[in-house]
Amino acid sequence: MTREEVLQAAAKCVNGDRQEDYGSPENNFGLVAAFWNAYLRPCMRPNIIGIDSKDVAAMLGLLKIARIATGHGKADNWIDLAGYAACGGELEQVEEATRSEGDERT
């Protein structure tokens, strides 16, 4: 697969079937974050706020990197990694826009 084909496959995943099946990254990753927080809360230190949707995108990316690192990687891992990075980047931009709107109101 070429770089372009990997990115096209990732775009198809995050904008197509997976979006239709699981909803937007904001909603789906937010739900994953809620489940992970519920699971991890008993072992979290008091000063740790918790996991958010951007953390989910990053951590799922790390999962794909771990799979790639085994030496038994598949093109699908790279496609998913690109997709998680794209979703994380979009989530960051949405958060930045929300912060900017809040700054303008004050």
Backbone as a chain_set.jsonl record, in Angstrom:
{"seq": "MTREEVLQAAAKCVNGDRQEDYGSPENNFGLVAAFWNAYLRPCMRPNIIGIDSKDVAAMLGLLKIARIATGHGKADNWIDLAGYAACGGELEQVEEATRSEGDERT", "coords": {"N": [[0.84, -1.191, 0.0], [0.466, 2.233, -0.751], [1.392, 5.436, 0.738], [-0.679, 7.23, 0.252], [-2.803, 5.473, -0.257], [-3.07, 4.243, 2.248], [-3.897, 6.444, 3.799], [-6.28, 7.069, 2.456], [-7.75, 4.744, 2.959], [-7.946, 4.939, 5.739], [-9.437, 7.306, 5.931], [-11.804, 6.431, 4.766], [-12.621, 4.603, 6.695], [-12.991, 6.206, 9.067], [-14.83, 8.067, 8.215], [-16.884, 6.674, 7.119], [-18.159, 3.538, 7.259], [-17.519, 2.924, 10.007], [-18.133, 5.308, 11.298], [-20.87, 5.363, 10.783], [-21.663, 2.999, 12.077], [-20.782, 3.267, 14.774], [-21.041, 5.903, 15.555], [-20.106, 9.388, 16.04], [-16.623, 10.348, 16.576], [-16.432, 12.004, 18.83], [-18.674, 11.258, 20.42], [-18.43, 8.399, 20.589], [-15.738, 7.961, 21.489], [-15.931, 9.427, 23.808], [-17.717, 7.856, 25.271], [-16.172, 5.525, 25.551], [-14.13, 6.64, 27.116], [-15.594, 7.205, 29.451], [-16.22, 4.591, 30.319], [-13.599, 3.577, 30.684], [-12.696, 5.327, 32.674], [-14.449, 4.641, 34.772], [-13.604, 2.043, 35.233], [-10.894, 2.445, 35.911], [-10.953, 4.246, 38.036], [-10.861, 3.333, 40.827], [-8.103, 2.882, 41.166], [-6.874, 5.271, 40.609], [-4.935, 8.142, 41.376], [-5.744, 10.846, 43.624], [-5.207, 13.362, 42.408], [-5.453, 13.02, 39.714], [-7.408, 13.736, 37.016], [-8.848, 12.323, 35.034], [-9.691, 10.378, 32.098], [-10.112, 11.622, 28.812], [-11.861, 12.103, 25.641], [-9.854, 12.675, 23.752], [-7.645, 11.467, 24.948], [-8.442, 8.83, 24.66], [-8.29, 8.515, 21.866], [-5.499, 8.821, 21.558], [-4.541, 6.711, 23.166], [-5.642, 4.468, 21.918], [-4.254, 4.686, 19.568], [-1.705, 4.111, 20.577], [-2.115, 1.44, 21.219], [-2.25, 0.353, 18.642], [0.356, 0.942, 17.803], [1.774, -0.694, 19.554], [1.0, -3.18, 18.58], [2.13, -3.07, 16.038], [4.8, -2.997, 16.782], [5.362, -5.59, 17.522], [6.3, -6.875, 15.351], [4.691, -8.369, 13.825], [2.961, -6.909, 12.411], [0.227, -5.558, 10.514], [-1.096, -4.088, 7.532], [-3.529, -3.007, 8.207], [-3.233, -2.169, 10.869], [-1.681, 0.145, 10.578], [-3.417, 1.689, 9.077], [-5.557, 2.001, 10.882], [-4.149, 3.359, 12.905], [-3.577, 5.797, 11.605], [-6.204, 6.661, 11.294], [-7.064, 6.95, 14.003], [-5.321, 8.99, 14.764], [-6.231, 11.044, 13.094], [-8.838, 11.394, 14.084], [-8.228, 12.172, 16.726], [-6.879, 14.585, 16.208], [-8.979, 16.095, 15.131], [-10.715, 16.18, 17.346], [-9.131, 17.687, 19.088], [-9.075, 20.146, 17.727], [-11.781, 20.872, 17.877], [-12.006, 21.183, 20.636], [-10.191, 23.309, 21.01], [-11.528, 25.334, 19.587], [-13.813, 25.575, 21.149], [-12.671, 26.479, 23.539], [-11.69, 28.947, 22.629], [-14.068, 30.274, 21.998], [-15.087, 30.515, 24.572], [-13.168, 32.219, 25.682], [-13.668, 34.546, 24.237], [-16.089, 35.352, 25.248], [-15.552, 36.27, 27.759]], "CA": [[0.0, 0.0, 0.0], [1.176, 3.51, -0.734], [0.941, 6.358, 1.799], [-1.984, 7.759, -0.149], [-3.798, 4.411, -0.077], [-3.284, 4.092, 3.691], [-4.712, 7.579, 4.25], [-7.618, 6.924, 1.882], [-8.421, 3.682, 3.708], [-8.268, 5.494, 7.062], [-10.543, 8.255, 5.739], [-13.011, 5.633, 4.531], [-13.026, 4.034, 7.989], [-13.478, 7.184, 10.044], [-15.932, 8.846, 7.653], [-17.856, 5.793, 6.493], [-18.811, 2.469, 8.011], [-17.351, 3.017, 11.46], [-18.914, 6.475, 11.73], [-22.274, 4.954, 10.755], [-21.9, 1.944, 13.061], [-20.463, 3.611, 16.157], [-21.266, 7.319, 15.83], [-18.98, 10.316, 15.9], [-15.549, 10.121, 17.543], [-16.742, 12.707, 20.082], [-19.585, 10.451, 21.225], [-17.911, 7.062, 20.831], [-14.555, 8.033, 22.347], [-16.414, 9.9, 25.105], [-18.268, 6.694, 25.959], [-15.022, 4.699, 25.934], [-13.483, 7.332, 28.239], [-16.426, 7.004, 30.643], [-16.011, 3.215, 30.774], [-12.228, 3.446, 31.189], [-12.631, 6.043, 33.952], [-15.133, 3.832, 35.781], [-12.739, 0.898, 35.517], [-9.627, 2.884, 36.502], [-11.142, 5.152, 39.171], [-10.361, 2.837, 42.112], [-6.642, 2.909, 41.287], [-6.357, 6.599, 40.253], [-4.567, 9.038, 42.463], [-6.713, 11.94, 43.724], [-4.909, 14.517, 41.568], [-5.682, 12.685, 38.309], [-8.781, 14.099, 36.669], [-9.464, 11.223, 34.303], [-9.423, 10.213, 30.679], [-11.112, 12.246, 27.943], [-11.941, 11.502, 24.312], [-8.539, 12.788, 23.098], [-6.818, 10.411, 25.532], [-8.862, 7.575, 24.036], [-7.681, 8.48, 20.528], [-4.059, 8.602, 21.728], [-4.286, 5.39, 23.732], [-5.917, 3.485, 20.871], [-3.09, 4.781, 18.692], [-0.626, 3.362, 21.231], [-2.436, 0.028, 21.036], [-1.835, -0.011, 17.285], [1.82, 0.98, 17.781], [2.225, -1.91, 20.237], [0.814, -4.303, 17.658], [3.141, -2.914, 14.989], [6.111, -3.268, 17.382], [5.579, -7.031, 17.662], [6.88, -7.406, 14.126], [3.648, -9.104, 13.115], [1.999, -5.885, 12.026], [-0.516, -5.655, 9.263], [-1.434, -2.763, 6.998], [-4.702, -2.528, 8.94], [-2.784, -1.439, 12.058], [-1.253, 1.473, 10.14], [-4.634, 2.407, 8.674], [-6.247, 2.383, 12.115], [-3.334, 4.377, 13.571], [-3.844, 7.063, 10.909], [-7.573, 7.05, 11.618], [-7.107, 7.454, 15.378], [-4.637, 10.29, 14.768], [-7.136, 12.018, 12.475], [-9.918, 11.669, 15.043], [-7.647, 12.947, 17.824], [-6.644, 15.942, 15.72], [-10.276, 16.777, 15.033], [-11.181, 16.439, 18.711], [-8.32, 18.795, 19.606], [-9.541, 21.387, 17.098], [-13.086, 21.2, 18.458], [-11.738, 21.693, 21.987], [-9.576, 24.635, 20.866], [-12.58, 26.266, 19.178], [-14.667, 25.781, 22.318], [-11.92, 27.353, 24.453], [-11.643, 30.287, 22.025], [-15.389, 30.874, 22.188], [-15.172, 30.877, 25.983], [-12.307, 33.385, 25.893], [-14.31, 35.713, 23.636], [-17.23, 35.743, 26.081], [-15.106, 36.899, 29.011]], "C": [[0.878, 1.245, 0.0], [0.673, 4.352, 0.43], [-0.462, 6.862, 1.499], [-3.084, 6.721, 0.069], [-4.096, 4.175, 1.403], [-4.187, 5.21, 4.199], [-6.131, 7.505, 3.697], [-8.41, 5.851, 2.62], [-8.82, 4.168, 5.099], [-9.441, 6.458, 6.959], [-11.849, 7.508, 5.525], [-13.535, 5.055, 5.845], [-13.661, 5.082, 8.893], [-14.651, 8.006, 9.525], [-17.053, 7.981, 7.107], [-18.489, 4.823, 7.46], [-18.702, 2.633, 9.518], [-18.121, 4.194, 12.026], [-20.393, 6.086, 11.805], [-22.582, 3.934, 11.844], [-21.782, 2.428, 14.5], [-20.693, 5.069, 16.519], [-19.994, 8.133, 15.691], [-17.876, 9.965, 16.894], [-15.833, 10.811, 18.879], [-17.605, 11.835, 20.981], [-18.992, 9.089, 21.575], [-16.702, 7.077, 21.754], [-14.936, 8.557, 23.73], [-16.98, 8.758, 25.932], [-17.149, 5.758, 26.42], [-14.317, 5.324, 27.14], [-14.273, 7.126, 29.527], [-16.243, 5.591, 31.201], [-14.612, 3.029, 31.359], [-12.08, 4.158, 32.525], [-13.292, 5.239, 35.062], [-14.261, 2.647, 36.198], [-11.491, 1.314, 36.29], [-9.78, 3.7, 37.785], [-10.621, 4.598, 40.494], [-8.841, 2.916, 42.264], [-6.045, 4.26, 40.899], [-5.991, 7.379, 41.506], [-5.529, 10.219, 42.475], [-6.45, 13.108, 42.775], [-5.09, 14.238, 40.074], [-7.154, 12.901, 37.993], [-9.495, 12.959, 35.965], [-9.096, 11.263, 32.836], [-10.513, 10.92, 29.891], [-11.037, 11.617, 26.553], [-10.623, 11.599, 23.55], [-7.58, 11.739, 23.644], [-7.151, 9.06, 24.901], [-8.237, 7.446, 22.652], [-6.19, 8.171, 20.629], [-3.766, 7.183, 22.21], [-4.602, 4.274, 22.731], [-4.803, 3.502, 19.831], [-1.913, 4.003, 19.266], [-0.857, 1.854, 21.136], [-1.974, -0.443, 19.661], [-0.31, -0.014, 17.166], [2.387, -0.269, 18.46], [2.083, -3.124, 19.328], [1.853, -4.264, 16.543], [4.51, -3.335, 15.522], [6.39, -4.76, 17.544], [6.263, -7.632, 16.451], [5.899, -8.22, 13.311], [2.559, -8.146, 12.645], [1.35, -6.168, 10.689], [-0.819, -4.24, 8.804], [-2.61, -2.163, 7.756], [-4.312, -1.752, 10.195], [-2.367, -0.022, 11.704], [-2.456, 2.316, 9.73], [-5.374, 2.895, 9.912], [-5.488, 3.47, 12.865], [-3.57, 5.745, 12.938], [-5.247, 7.569, 11.222], [-7.701, 7.607, 13.028], [-6.428, 8.814, 15.488], [-5.537, 11.369, 14.172], [-8.27, 12.386, 13.421], [-9.406, 12.506, 16.209], [-7.384, 14.385, 17.421], [-7.926, 16.739, 15.608], [-10.821, 17.119, 16.414], [-10.428, 17.607, 19.333], [-8.792, 20.119, 19.021], [-10.891, 21.823, 17.646], [-12.895, 21.788, 19.849], [-11.125, 23.091, 21.94], [-10.622, 25.679, 20.494], [-13.501, 26.583, 20.347], [-13.981, 26.697, 23.326], [-11.896, 28.784, 23.928], [-12.97, 31.004, 22.187], [-15.568, 31.323, 23.628], [-14.348, 32.102, 26.3], [-12.956, 34.652, 25.356], [-15.457, 36.224, 24.491], [-16.8, 36.473, 27.341], [-14.442, 38.223, 28.757]], "O": [[1.907, 1.293, 0.674], [-0.346, 4.03, 1.04], [-1.321, 6.914, 2.38], [-4.175, 7.058, 0.529], [-5.245, 3.933, 1.773], [-5.134, 4.957, 4.944], [-7.085, 7.844, 4.398], [-9.601, 6.022, 2.879], [-9.905, 3.847, 5.583], [-10.339, 6.436, 7.801], [-12.888, 7.91, 6.049], [-14.743, 5.021, 6.078], [-14.749, 4.866, 9.426], [-15.393, 8.585, 10.318], [-18.077, 8.507, 6.671], [-19.245, 5.204, 8.354], [-19.697, 2.494, 10.23], [-18.699, 4.098, 13.108], [-21.085, 6.431, 12.763], [-23.642, 3.992, 12.468], [-22.585, 2.048, 15.353], [-20.552, 5.438, 17.685], [-18.95, 7.628, 15.279], [-18.143, 9.358, 17.932], [-15.515, 10.271, 19.938], [-17.312, 11.684, 22.167], [-19.045, 8.67, 22.731], [-16.64, 6.294, 22.702], [-14.324, 8.167, 24.724], [-16.76, 8.687, 27.141], [-17.176, 5.259, 27.545], [-13.948, 4.618, 28.079], [-13.683, 6.896, 30.583], [-16.126, 5.412, 32.413], [-14.452, 2.4, 32.405], [-11.408, 3.649, 33.422], [-12.763, 5.159, 36.171], [-14.194, 2.299, 37.377], [-11.075, 0.621, 37.218], [-8.82, 3.829, 38.545], [-9.98, 5.343, 41.236], [-8.342, 3.007, 43.386], [-4.821, 4.391, 40.859], [-6.647, 7.284, 42.543], [-6.081, 10.564, 41.43], [-7.397, 13.785, 42.374], [-4.896, 15.136, 39.254], [-8.031, 12.318, 38.63], [-10.648, 12.667, 36.283], [-8.29, 12.085, 32.4], [-11.691, 10.841, 30.239], [-10.242, 10.707, 26.32], [-10.298, 10.698, 22.777], [-6.785, 11.178, 22.89], [-6.262, 8.25, 24.639], [-7.712, 6.389, 22.302], [-5.674, 7.351, 19.871], [-2.846, 6.533, 21.714], [-3.913, 3.255, 22.698], [-4.448, 2.462, 19.276], [-1.202, 3.315, 18.533], [0.092, 1.084, 20.992], [-1.377, -1.512, 19.533], [0.254, -0.881, 16.499], [3.372, -0.838, 17.989], [2.952, -3.996, 19.311], [2.392, -5.298, 16.15], [5.293, -3.956, 14.804], [7.547, -5.154, 17.69], [6.751, -8.761, 16.503], [6.232, -8.707, 12.231], [1.396, -8.522, 12.501], [1.866, -6.917, 9.86], [-0.8, -3.303, 9.603], [-2.682, -0.946, 7.93], [-4.98, -0.782, 10.553], [-2.665, 0.915, 12.444], [-2.505, 3.515, 10.006], [-5.771, 4.058, 9.989], [-6.095, 4.397, 13.402], [-3.744, 6.737, 13.645], [-5.453, 8.77, 11.394], [-8.369, 8.62, 13.236], [-6.898, 9.69, 16.214], [-5.596, 12.484, 14.69], [-8.623, 13.558, 13.545], [-10.075, 13.447, 16.637], [-7.633, 15.306, 18.199], [-7.961, 17.922, 15.948], [-11.329, 18.219, 16.63], [-11.023, 18.427, 20.032], [-8.898, 21.11, 19.743], [-11.121, 23.013, 17.857], [-13.541, 22.773, 20.205], [-11.492, 23.959, 22.732], [-10.606, 26.789, 21.027], [-13.921, 27.727, 20.518], [-14.614, 27.582, 23.901], [-12.064, 29.73, 24.697], [-13.004, 32.2, 22.479], [-16.133, 32.386, 23.884], [-14.766, 32.942, 27.097], [-12.812, 35.721, 25.95], [-15.766, 37.415, 24.459], [-17.588, 37.212, 27.932], [-14.008, 38.886, 29.699]]}, "num_chains": 1, "name": "protein.A"}
